[in-house]
Amino acid sequence: MQTQEKYEVAVSSLMILICTVFLWESWDLPAGTFEPLGSGPVPQATAGIIILCCLLTINSARIKAKANASEEEALPLSVMFGVLMALATLLFVIGLHFRLLAFAWMAAIFLTITIWGLENFAKRKFLPAVVTGLVIGFAVEYLFTQVFVVDLPT
Amino acid sequence: MDLGALGSAVSQIFTPWTFLMLFVGTSMGIVVGAIPGMTGAMLIALTLPITFYMDPFNAIILLVSMYVGAISGGLITATLLRMPGTPAAVMTTFDGYPMARGGRPGRALGLGITASFVGGLVSWMALLTITKPLSIIATRFGPFEYFTLIMMAMVLIASVSEGSLVKGIAAGFFGMLISMPGVDPASGMPRLTFDYYLLNGGLKLLPVLIGVFAVSQIINDALDMGRVTERIAMSGKGILMSVKDLKTQGVNLVRSSVIGTGVGILPGIGASIGSVIAYTVAKNTSKTPEKFGTGSEEGIVASEAANNATVGGALIPLIAMGIPGSVIDAILIGALMIHSIQPGPTLFLTNANIVWGMIAACLLANILMYILMTSSVKYIAGLMYMPRSFVLPVVMVFCVIGSYALNNTMFDVWVMLIFGVIGFLLERAKFPLGPFVIGFVLAPLAEEKLRSGLMMTAGDPSPIFTRPMPLLFTLTAVGLLIWPLYSDWRKKRNAARDAD
């Protein structure tokens, strides 16, 4: 099966799973007392339509995969950059959630690592990454807390 | 047509602080539209938290001018890099880039900028004349009219989105499902919260929007980092269109602008579809269709006039009915709600200054866009080459701040992150994001209208088929669902006949 069809099957399956969970949760919703529909039918109908569409998508993906069995789609050019970006962001948000450091420092570290990483960890790019991280991290904290008066997780 | 109210709004915009918002909004829109990988939707979603503490009038001026600027800015990268800065500029790449490569980048940009300006003006005139009468008609809409209109909009946007109709419908209804946890609109009781107290307030629009449009785009751009782009030397030669050019392209300009305006009015459909249709019509009616795709001036004019015309057109259903005419308008609905302004047909009555501000901003931002782009496109073009390794992480920091700032809770940041992953996966599997966002925004309204309508009729759904407007919307939705199947069947039948 090609990469595209694999994505379609995987995402459709994930959506079916999410809809099943919603259906399970909606089963205990009370019937309407002063209105005919109640809380449950609309989410249930919505989930049902999504499941039907996803099953059709999975079926279509399998048929396409059989027809184009020999072709293989190329992977994105820089898979590692995407993984780096996603992981670094996750760690950044975890750090903010547990208030490990002040926002400015967390942002500076995040920016330094991601900028340097997206430049392939080239030695000559380390200093610009650090400088950019520090300047932007502290400038953003100042701008939002003092100028826009928006709270940040600190 | 209340020209007095329009004049009042224009004079309010020309006060120093508000004019600064117009200028900053238009400039930032153009710049962000010109940076590959960044879109107007992303910019407006990230700007929303900054507008929390602003006066609503200034906030709306800022956001509408960003909208105008961003749609126009995509022309620059489409022409010089063959990468549309925004989805709306896809068709411009077909002819803008070959013309630029052939040694006439200034000419290509000049045609595009003037076409954008004219398209914006034509749609603004429609916005000025059609919106109020439409809002008066919309006040007579009952719950079944609204429900069937929203269903038709969902099917419409699913049918024209990238990917199959089935995926579009799945994405749209998935957006609707995701909006349902929280408080039941009829009973006021928690629903679908999975016993998690933080879901009692539901999932907020802003973190979902930032996640789906900004975070997923950043991850996609990071995956695309290895792409090598060819640089075209930029000159300002030929940037201004002559009177002769305007005469030659006049019919194409007006036709494409009208097409863009009409497409913009249709709920849920945005600039990219408008430019595709206008480009196709221009090609089919051209005396030299073989030139399209090789640097045709008609192609550039058609695409850019139409995509800017959708801006004014899409504001019409937003203002008149509270139904977004495009995905960016869905974000503008979020902006209105954040400022406690209820969108809908009574907006003209309850917040007339906001309405006229939007209409005035659409005109003035268009004029400012033309001035800024003709005078400084050479410098703006330089911004396209900003290293993405620096831009992407900085934008991600803004995404985190934007999501946190809404309610000062990390829950919203986690929602943003989760929907960033969901948006990325949906795009990879070619499930369109437009229907997802429109579904998320319109679901509460659709459900409220359906349930209140059924309450009025004691559970009888027959008004959907007996009242004229609901019947029209229902038949249109059914037709849009059936048409692709019929089309497919006809193709197979013709192919079988030809084989025989």
Contacts between the chains, C-beta under 8 A, distances in Angstrom:
chain1	res1	chain2	res2	distance
A	4	B	429	7.8
A	4	B	430	7.3
A	7	B	425	7.5
A	7	B	428	4.8
A	7	B	429	4.2
A	7	B	430	7.8
A	8	B	429	4.7
A	8	B	430	7.1
A	10	B	425	7.7
A	10	B	429	7.2
A	11	B	425	5.1
A	11	B	426	6.4
A	11	B	428	7.3
A	11	B	429	3.8
A	11	B	431	6.6
A	12	B	170	7.7
A	12	B	429	7.3
A	14	B	425	7.2
A	15	B	170	6.7
A	15	B	174	6.0
A	18	B	174	8.0
A	18	B	177	7.8
A	19	B	177	6.8
A	22	B	177	6.1
A	22	B	180	7.8
A	22	B	192	6.4
A	25	B	192	5.4
A	25	B	194	6.0
A	26	B	191	7.9
A	26	B	192	6.3
A	29	B	191	6.3
A	29	B	192	8.0
A	30	B	189	7.9
A	32	B	186	7.5
A	32	B	187	8.0
A	33	B	187	7.9
A	34	B	455	7.5
A	35	B	186	5.7
A	35	B	451	5.7
A	35	B	452	7.9
A	35	B	454	6.8
A	35	B	455	4.5
A	36	B	454	5.1
A	36	B	455	6.9
A	36	B	458	6.7
A	36	B	459	3.3
A	37	B	186	8.0
A	37	B	450	7.3
A	37	B	451	5.1
A	37	B	454	5.6
A	37	B	459	7.7
A	39	B	184	4.7
A	39	B	186	7.4
A	39	B	187	6.3
A	39	B	189	7.1
A	39	B	191	5.1
A	42	B	180	7.4
A	42	B	447	5.0
A	42	B	450	7.1
A	42	B	451	7.5
A	43	B	177	6.4
A	43	B	180	5.0
A	43	B	191	7.7
A	43	B	192	6.3
A	46	B	173	5.2
A	46	B	176	5.3
A	46	B	177	4.8
A	46	B	180	7.3
A	46	B	443	8.0
A	47	B	177	6.0
A	49	B	169	7.1
A	49	B	170	7.9
A	49	B	173	5.0
A	50	B	170	5.4
A	50	B	173	5.0
A	50	B	174	5.4
A	50	B	177	6.4
A	53	B	166	5.0
A	53	B	167	7.2
A	53	B	169	5.4
A	53	B	170	3.6
A	53	B	173	7.3
A	54	B	170	5.8
A	56	B	166	5.0
A	57	B	164	7.5
A	57	B	166	5.9
A	57	B	167	5.9
A	57	B	170	6.7
A	60	B	164	7.3
A	60	B	166	7.4
A	76	B	223	3.9
A	76	B	224	6.5
A	77	B	223	7.0
A	77	B	224	6.1
A	77	B	225	6.9
A	77	B	226	3.3
A	77	B	227	5.9
A	78	B	222	6.9
A	78	B	223	5.8
A	78	B	224	7.0
A	78	B	225	4.3
A	78	B	226	4.4
A	79	B	223	6.5
A	81	B	222	4.4
A	81	B	223	6.4
A	81	B	225	4.6
A	81	B	226	7.8
A	82	B	219	5.4
A	82	B	220	7.7
A	82	B	222	4.6
A	82	B	223	3.8
A	84	B	222	7.2
A	85	B	218	6.4
A	85	B	219	5.8
A	85	B	222	4.0
A	85	B	392	6.7
A	85	B	393	7.7
A	85	B	396	7.3
A	86	B	219	5.8
A	86	B	421	7.6
A	88	B	393	7.9
A	89	B	215	7.6
A	89	B	396	5.7
A	89	B	400	7.9
A	89	B	417	6.8
A	89	B	420	8.0
A	90	B	417	7.0
A	92	B	396	7.9
A	92	B	400	7.0
A	93	B	400	6.7
A	93	B	410	7.6
A	93	B	413	5.6
A	93	B	414	6.9
A	93	B	417	5.8
A	96	B	400	7.1
A	96	B	404	7.8
A	96	B	410	6.5
A	96	B	413	6.9
A	97	B	410	4.8
A	97	B	413	7.7
A	97	B	414	7.7
A	107	B	397	5.3
A	110	B	393	6.9
A	110	B	396	7.8
A	110	B	397	6.9
A	111	B	393	5.0
A	111	B	394	6.8
A	111	B	397	6.7
A	114	B	392	7.4
A	114	B	393	3.9
A	114	B	396	7.4
A	115	B	389	5.6
A	115	B	390	5.7
A	115	B	393	5.4
A	118	B	222	6.8
A	118	B	225	6.3
A	118	B	388	7.3
A	118	B	389	3.6
A	118	B	392	6.8
A	118	B	393	7.3
A	119	B	387	7.9
A	119	B	389	4.9
A	125	B	389	7.9
A	132	B	390	6.2
A	136	B	394	5.8
A	136	B	397	7.1
A	137	B	397	7.7
A	140	B	397	6.2
A	140	B	398	7.7
A	140	B	401	6.9
A	144	B	401	6.0
A	144	B	405	7.4
A	148	B	50	5.7
A	148	B	53	6.8
A	149	B	53	6.1
A	150	B	49	6.5
A	150	B	50	7.5
A	150	B	52	7.2
A	150	B	53	7.7
A	150	B	401	7.2
A	150	B	405	4.5
A	151	B	404	7.6
A	151	B	405	7.0
A	151	B	408	4.9
A	152	B	401	6.4
A	152	B	404	6.7
A	152	B	405	7.9
A	153	B	404	5.8
A	153	B	410	6.3
A	153	B	413	7.9
